[in-house]
Amino acid sequence: MSNENSLSCRMTRRSLLENAGLAALGAGLLSRSIRAMNAPAAPVALARCETYDAELLPALAKMFDQIGGLGQLVNGKTVAVKINLTGDPDSRLGYIPIGCTTWTHPSVIGATIHLLGKAGARRIRLLESPWKSAEPVQEYMTAAGWNPAMFTSAADRVEFENTNFLGFGKRYSRFPVPHGGHLFPAFDLNHSYMDCDVFVSIAKLKEHLTAGITLSMKNCFGITPCTIYGDGAPENEPGLVPLGGRYPIHMGSRQPPKSSPPEIDPKSPREGGYRVPRCVADLVAARPVHLAIIDGIEAQSGGEGIGPETRHVKPHVLVAGLNPVCVDAVGAAVMGFDPMADRGRAPFELCDSTLRLAEELGVGTRDLKRIEVIGARIADVVFDYRKAGVQPAASPKG
C-alpha cells in the first residue's frame, strides 16, 4: 500500500472514530434534553410562617394536606429523615441559635416527626453524617444545646443513626444512578438509606459557595459516608471510622476505595463548581426523595458557613412537596433567584445548576410554569437574599 493510501486509511479511521464520538456526545445531549422536557412536575406547598412557635405545627399540617396528605405516603412504613446539621455545632453566627442560621431548626424536625407519627409511620429514623465524626447523632445535637428527647417524644419508635460510616449496618448498600449519572455511576451508602420505604429531606433555605443554593437536594450531599468518599478513606476498602472531609468529591483529588464505583470520567474538570452540583444531582436520582421540606422561617444569606458575608435573615417561609427539584425551584424563586438560571447567573455564578442537572436525569422539572404552587404566592413571600446580604448582621441585645 502506498504512503498516500495508508495515510488516507488512517485519516478515514480517525474521522470515523471522531464522528462516532461526536455522534455519541450528540445522542447523550439529546437524551438529557428529552429527559429534562419530560421531567415530572409535582405540586409544591408554600406558606408564610412568622415563628417557630405555636403556628408552626398547624402550618406544616396544612401544607402536607395540600400536597395530598402524609397518610398515603407513610402509613405503616419506615421513614428515613435526612436532617441538616452541617458544620461544627460550636460555630455560631454571633449569639444566634444555630437552628436559626445553618441547621434545620429543631422545632421543624420535631413537628415533622409528630405529623409523620400521627399519619401512621411505623418507624422514623433521623439520619445525618456529622462532619468528620463517628459520634452518635444525639451527641452532636447535645453539643449544640439540643435535647434529643424532644424528637423521641414526638412520635413512637424514633431512632437515630450517624450515616457517616457503617453505623448499625453490616455492609454498605449500592445505589446505581439512573441513565448513567453525571459524575458517578453509583454510590455506596449507609444501610438506612436502603432500609426505608420513604425518604424525607428537611433542609434550610441557604446559599452555598460551591453549589449556589443548598436546599432539599444539596442536603443529600451529606448522605455520602466519609469512610468511602472522604480524603482519609483507605485505598482498597471503606474505613472503619470517617477521617477527613469530602474533598475528593469537591476537588477530585482521589477516587473512592477500589471496592466502590469510581467516577465516570477521571479527566473531567476537578473544580468544585463542576463536581459538587453533578454529585448532588446523581445522589437524588439514585436515592429518590419522597418528601422535601425547606425551613425558611429563619436562615442566613451569604453562604452555608460562618464568614464575613453571612447574615442572619428571616424570610418567614416554609416550602414542601413530593418532588425535590420542584420544591427547590420554588425555594430558589422565594430567595429571589431564577430557577432556570445556569452557570454565570445568580445564584450559580461559579457553578453549574443543581436544578438543571437533576432535571436532565429526569428527577423533576425546575420550570415554574409547570409547577402548581399551593398556598401563598411566590410574589407575596419572595425574600431577596442578595439584597438581604448587604444588611448589617444582627447584634445581641442586652
C-alpha positions in Angstrom: 0.0 0.0 0.0 1.4 3.4 -0.9 2.1 6.0 1.8 -0.7 8.1 0.4 -3.2 5.2 0.7 -2.0 4.3 4.1 -2.4 8.0 5.3 -5.9 8.0 3.7 -6.9 4.9 5.6 -5.6 6.3 8.9 -7.4 9.6 8.3 -10.6 7.7 7.5 -10.4 5.6 10.6 -9.6 8.7 12.7 -12.5 10.5 11.1 -14.8 7.6 11.8 -13.8 7.4 15.4 -14.2 11.2 15.8 -17.5 11.2 14.1 -18.6 8.2 16.3 -17.6 10.2 19.4 -19.4 13.3 18.3 -22.5 11.2 17.5 -22.4 9.6 20.9 -22.0 13.0 22.5 -24.9 14.4 20.5 -27.1 11.4 21.4 -26.2 12.0 25.1 -27.1 15.7 24.9 -30.3 14.9 23.1 -31.3 12.2 25.7 -30.7 14.6 28.5 -32.7 17.3 26.8 -35.6 14.9 26.2 -35.5 13.8 29.9 -35.5 17.4 31.0 -38.5 18.3 28.9 -40.4 15.2 30.2 -39.2 15.5 33.8 -42.2 15.1 36.2 -43.9 18.0 37.9 -45.5 17.9 41.4 -47.4 20.5 43.4 -45.5 22.5 46.0 -47.0 24.0 49.1 -45.7 27.4 50.1 -46.6 29.1 53.4 -45.7 32.2 55.3 -44.8 31.3 58.9 -43.6 34.0 61.2 -42.0 32.0 64.1 -41.1 28.5 65.3 -43.8 28.7 68.0 -47.4 27.6 68.0 -48.2 28.5 64.4 -45.5 26.1 63.0 -47.3 22.7 63.6 -50.6 23.8 62.0 -48.8 25.4 59.1 -46.9 22.2 58.3 -50.0 20.1 58.7 -51.9 22.2 56.3 -49.1 22.1 53.8 -48.9 18.3 53.9 -52.6 18.1 53.3 -52.3 20.5 50.4 -49.8 18.1 48.6 -52.0 15.0 49.2 -51.6 14.1 52.8 -49.0 12.1 54.7 -51.1 9.1 55.4 -50.9 7.6 51.9 -47.2 8.2 51.9 -46.1 6.9 55.3 -48.8 4.8 56.9 -47.3 1.6 58.2 -43.9 2.4 56.7 -40.3 3.0 57.8 -39.4 6.7 57.2 -35.8 7.9 56.9 -35.4 11.6 57.6 -32.2 13.4 56.5 -31.8 16.5 58.5 -29.2 19.3 58.0 -26.7 19.6 60.8 -23.9 20.9 58.6 -20.7 22.1 60.2 -19.3 22.4 63.7 -22.1 22.8 66.4 -19.8 25.4 68.1 -19.6 27.6 65.0 -22.3 30.2 65.6 -23.2 33.5 63.9 -22.9 35.7 66.9 -25.2 34.7 69.7 -27.9 33.4 67.3 -29.0 29.8 67.9 -27.6 27.5 65.2 -31.1 26.3 64.3 -31.9 29.8 63.1 -29.0 30.0 60.7 -27.3 26.9 59.3 -29.0 23.9 60.8 -32.6 22.7 60.3 -34.5 24.2 63.3 -35.3 21.6 65.9 -38.9 22.7 66.0 -39.3 21.9 62.3 -37.8 18.5 62.8 -39.9 17.8 65.9 -43.2 19.0 64.2 -42.4 16.8 61.1 -41.8 13.8 63.3 -45.0 14.3 65.1 -47.0 14.6 61.9 -45.3 11.5 60.4 -46.2 9.5 63.5 -49.7 10.8 63.5 -50.0 9.8 59.9 -49.1 6.2 60.8 -45.3 5.9 60.2 -44.2 2.6 61.7 -40.6 3.7 62.4 -38.9 7.1 61.9 -35.1 7.3 61.6 -33.3 10.6 61.9 -30.2 10.5 59.7 -27.1 12.7 59.4 -23.4 12.4 58.6 -21.8 14.9 61.0 -18.7 16.5 59.7 -15.7 14.1 60.1 -17.5 12.5 63.0 -18.4 9.0 64.1 -20.2 10.1 67.3 -23.9 9.4 67.7 -26.1 12.0 66.2 -27.7 12.6 69.6 -24.2 13.6 70.9 -23.8 16.0 68.1 -27.2 17.5 68.8 -26.4 17.8 72.5 -23.2 19.7 71.7 -25.4 22.3 70.1 -27.6 22.6 73.2 -30.5 20.4 71.8 -32.3 17.8 73.8 -32.8 14.6 71.6 -35.8 13.7 73.8 -37.8 16.4 72.0 -37.6 14.1 69.0 -38.1 10.7 70.6 -41.2 12.1 72.4 -42.7 13.5 69.2 -43.7 10.0 67.9 -43.3 6.3 68.6 -40.2 4.4 67.5 -37.9 7.3 66.7 -34.3 6.2 66.0 -31.0 8.0 65.2 -28.2 6.9 63.0 -24.9 8.5 62.0 -24.6 7.6 58.3 -21.0 8.8 58.0 -19.9 5.2 58.3 -21.5 1.7 58.7 -23.4 2.7 61.8 -25.6 -0.1 62.9 -25.4 -1.9 59.5 -23.1 -4.7 58.4 -22.5 -3.6 54.9 -23.0 -0.6 52.6 -25.9 -0.5 50.1 -25.2 0.3 46.5 -27.4 2.8 44.7 -27.0 3.0 40.9 -27.6 6.3 39.2 -30.3 6.1 36.5 -29.2 6.9 33.0 -25.5 6.5 34.0 -25.1 9.6 36.1 -23.2 12.9 35.6 -20.2 12.2 37.9 -20.6 8.8 39.5 -22.4 5.7 38.1 -23.4 4.5 41.6 -22.9 5.3 45.3 -22.2 3.1 48.3 -24.3 4.4 51.2 -25.3 3.5 54.8 -27.9 0.8 55.0 -30.5 3.2 56.4 -31.0 4.8 53.0 -31.9 1.4 51.6 -33.8 0.0 54.6 -36.6 2.5 54.4 -39.9 2.9 52.5 -40.0 6.7 52.4 -37.1 9.2 52.3 -37.5 12.7 53.6 -35.1 15.6 53.2 -35.5 18.5 55.6 -33.3 21.4 54.5 -32.6 25.1 55.3 -33.1 28.0 52.9 -29.5 28.9 52.3 -27.0 29.9 49.7 -23.9 27.8 49.1 -20.5 28.9 48.0 -19.9 25.8 45.8 -23.4 24.8 44.7 -25.1 28.2 44.6 -28.0 27.1 46.8 -28.3 24.5 49.4 -31.9 23.3 49.6 -33.5 19.8 49.8 -31.3 18.3 47.1 -28.0 19.7 48.3 -28.9 18.4 51.7 -28.5 14.9 50.3 -24.8 15.6 49.6 -24.4 14.7 53.3 -25.6 11.1 52.8 -22.2 10.1 51.4 -20.1 8.4 54.1 -16.6 9.9 54.7 -15.3 6.3 55.2 -15.7 6.0 51.4 -15.8 9.5 50.0 -13.5 11.3 52.5 -9.9 12.2 51.9 -8.9 9.8 54.7 -10.6 6.7 53.2 -8.3 3.7 52.6 -7.3 2.7 49.0 -8.9 -0.7 48.8 -12.0 -0.8 51.1 -14.0 1.5 53.3 -12.5 2.8 56.5 -13.8 1.9 59.9 -14.3 5.5 61.0 -14.7 8.7 59.0 -11.4 10.5 58.5 -11.4 13.9 56.9 -14.0 15.7 54.8 -15.5 15.0 51.3 -12.7 16.9 49.5 -12.3 14.0 47.0 -15.8 14.8 45.8 -15.3 18.5 45.9 -12.0 18.6 44.0 -11.5 15.1 42.6 -8.2 14.7 44.5 -8.6 10.9 44.6 -11.0 8.1 43.8 -13.1 6.2 46.3 -11.7 2.9 47.6 -11.5 0.2 44.9 -14.5 -1.6 46.5 -16.7 1.3 45.4 -17.5 2.6 41.9 -15.0 5.1 40.6 -16.2 8.3 38.9 -17.3 8.1 35.3 -14.6 10.4 33.8 -11.4 10.9 35.8 -10.4 13.5 33.2 -13.4 15.7 33.9 -12.9 19.2 35.5 -11.6 19.0 39.0 -13.2 22.2 40.3 -16.0 22.1 42.9 -18.4 24.2 40.9 -18.5 21.4 38.2 -18.3 18.4 40.5 -20.5 19.2 43.6 -23.7 20.0 41.6 -23.3 16.9 39.5 -22.8 14.7 42.6 -25.9 16.3 44.1 -28.0 15.5 41.0 -26.6 12.0 40.9 -27.5 11.3 44.5 -31.1 12.5 44.3 -31.5 10.4 41.2 -30.0 7.3 42.8 -31.7 7.8 46.2 -35.1 9.5 45.4 -36.5 12.0 47.8 -40.2 11.3 48.5 -40.9 14.4 50.7 -38.8 17.6 50.6 -39.2 20.3 53.2 -37.4 23.6 53.4 -37.1 25.6 56.6 -37.0 29.2 55.6 -38.5 30.8 58.7 -35.1 32.0 59.8 -31.8 31.2 58.0 -28.7 33.0 56.7 -27.6 34.6 53.5 -24.1 34.7 52.0 -23.2 31.0 52.1 -23.5 27.9 54.1 -20.7 28.5 56.6 -20.0 31.4 59.0 -18.0 34.2 57.5 -17.8 38.0 56.9 -20.5 37.8 54.2 -23.1 35.7 56.2 -26.1 37.5 57.6 -28.9 36.3 59.8 -32.2 36.6 57.8 -35.9 36.0 58.4 -37.7 35.0 55.2 -40.6 33.7 57.3 -41.5 30.9 54.8 -41.9 27.1 54.6 -41.8 25.1 51.4 -42.8 21.4 51.0 -43.6 19.0 48.2 -43.2 15.5 46.9 -40.5 16.3 44.2 -37.2 17.8 45.4 -36.4 19.6 42.1 -39.9 21.3 42.1 -39.5 22.2 45.8 -36.0 23.6 45.2 -37.2 25.6 42.2 -39.8 27.3 44.3 -37.3 27.7 47.1 -34.9 29.4 44.7 -37.6 31.7 43.4 -38.5 32.6 47.0 -34.9 33.6 47.5 -35.1 36.0 44.6 -33.4 33.7 42.0 -34.5 32.4 38.7 -34.7 28.6 38.8 -33.9 28.5 35.1 -30.6 30.2 35.6 -27.4 28.4 35.0 -23.6 29.0 35.4 -22.8 32.7 35.2 -26.1 33.9 36.6 -27.2 34.2 40.2 -27.1 32.1 42.3 -24.9 29.9 40.0 -22.2 32.5 39.2 -19.4 30.0 39.9 -21.1 26.6 39.4 -23.5 24.6 37.3 -27.1 24.4 38.3 -28.1 21.5 40.5 -31.7 22.1 39.3 -30.7 21.7 35.6 -28.5 18.7 36.2 -31.2 16.9 38.2 -33.8 17.8 35.6 -31.6 16.2 32.9 -31.6 13.0 34.9 -35.4 13.1 34.8 -35.8 13.7 38.6 -38.2 16.7 38.2 -38.8 19.9 36.5 -37.4 23.3 37.5 -39.8 25.2 35.2 -42.2 27.2 37.4 -44.7 27.3 34.6 -45.2 23.6 35.1 -45.3 23.6 38.9 -48.5 24.2 40.8 -47.8 26.3 43.8 -50.4 25.9 46.5 -51.0 28.3 49.4 -49.0 31.5 49.3 -48.0 33.2 46.0 -44.2 33.4 45.4 -44.5 37.1 44.6 -46.1 37.7 48.0 -43.4 36.0 50.1 -40.2 36.5 48.0 -37.2 37.4 50.1 -34.3 38.7 48.0 -31.2 37.1 49.5 -28.7 39.3 47.7 -30.3 42.5 49.0 -30.5 40.9 52.5 -26.8 40.1 52.3 -25.9 43.8 52.3 -27.7 44.5 55.6 -25.7 44.5 58.9 -25.6 41.3 60.9 -28.0 41.1 63.9 -26.3 42.1 67.2 -27.1 40.7 70.6 -29.3 42.6 72.9 -28.5 43.5 76.4 
